[in-house]
């Protein structure tokens, strides 16, 4: 089941030719490590652990959210049932920790492996807290912009912060560099999620592969929606509230988008995105990375902030 | 939710006066550590981590098994729903690892903390494998005695083996002592589960607080049942098979017990229990424990093998 989730095999155990995901977190971990002149070999098991950890959260998220497909295949719980899927997620969590514990290169580097394991586990703690908030928000009466940003900083940004901090651990383990890496990853993670929220409403269906106003159709309370619910008034507020709480009528995407424009929610969201991108840039400027590394990390940040899908 | 599961608070967050469980694993970890002349303070965070890990498995098990009560209270998923319960279990898993990472005393002991984390995580891996087998056995056509013993060695015995091995880690970390502790815990864990199986069928209702033949009524395929299904023949085999597969008719406890007696399943089960208790004794005899420690560990073994509830 773990290998199925990782895209290595089909449900019957035969080798799979399928989407294995983009391995964003391990890739960025190793990029930061290399940019800081670190030891890639020592970082490799920790980077692999991040991908296992990410997949553990996906397996459990799919159970929690009743999601039936992932990367164009049935989710683990659809194939093997919820009990086995919960257990397979737990195993991936365990395998992630074991992989990170194996990092650090030779046997003399127990402190590095211990630090890496602590950072990954603390990041995972933030993810479970973010997931808790996300589930709670579904039924909460009032979720504000600050609540939402706090939630995505945990659920979406924590593992990106961990990825970059791991890179710093295996490149000298300097506390100030680690802190700057953490800040860079946290801000970029928030940018990533806010860009996702923008694309979920204003993305080009021909590029995203999703329908117009996809997140409105799914009643996802993303940043623009939360802003509009918080700041609009009169009939706009009443209309938007009922669209996002009344499950009997499908939401009117056109009307909702017009309300968002009137509330200035798109401008607000894009302004927030630029703020966090700026803070990511500030953190990056403090990092003692090579010129090659800086160019690549800047390209990553630009991509995350401006991607169209 | 984590604190509710640990029995510290009620569902509304107020302090609870409730059963917090027996803390068997941390107690035995610290007993072994002391018996070996180890550093109790250094072992304490790891011992606490074991209790957190055990509770993580309980929260997830209750979701997987649809169990609605635990220690006379509604289970976490009954109070907060399955998604939050899965997430709360994940958090307990994380907190367990963080606690174990904090073990070892002062900062110079990173290798001990790393070893402890590895042992606990490997133990947790065995538990998830045991849980996988347990779920799979529910729908498997043929489960033999060897399959069952393999399953309980993982699901029930692994964390007891970890408890004792942790004691040895913080008492000199000698590989041979660690291996003997592991063997002692594994054998005792199997004894514990087999005794559970005996009590589940032949326990005294006045002492166990459970009905006569409780496990037969619940169609639990425990060791005596699996032995009888494997070795009985003719009408006994047919009758027992139908009692454990046909959900329309409640199992006939008296008839099933008679079949078990004819198949020699009680003798077989108690013989197996004595074999594993003997192997536990062999492992204990190899341990360099104090006289005080040996007496206490022998008392633990005797209690586990002969307890009436």
Interface residues (C-beta under 8 A of the other chain):
Chain A: X60 X63 X64 X65 X81 X82 X83 X84 X86 X87 X88 X90 X91 X93 X94 X95 X97 X98 X101 X110 X111 X113 X114 X117 X118 X121 X122 X124 X125 X128 X129 X131 X132 X135 X136
Chain B: X60 X63 X64 X65 X81 X82 X83 X84 X86 X87 X88 X90 X91 X93 X94 X95 X97 X98 X101 X110 X111 X113 X114 X117 X118 X121 X122 X124 X125 X128 X129 X131 X132 X135 X136
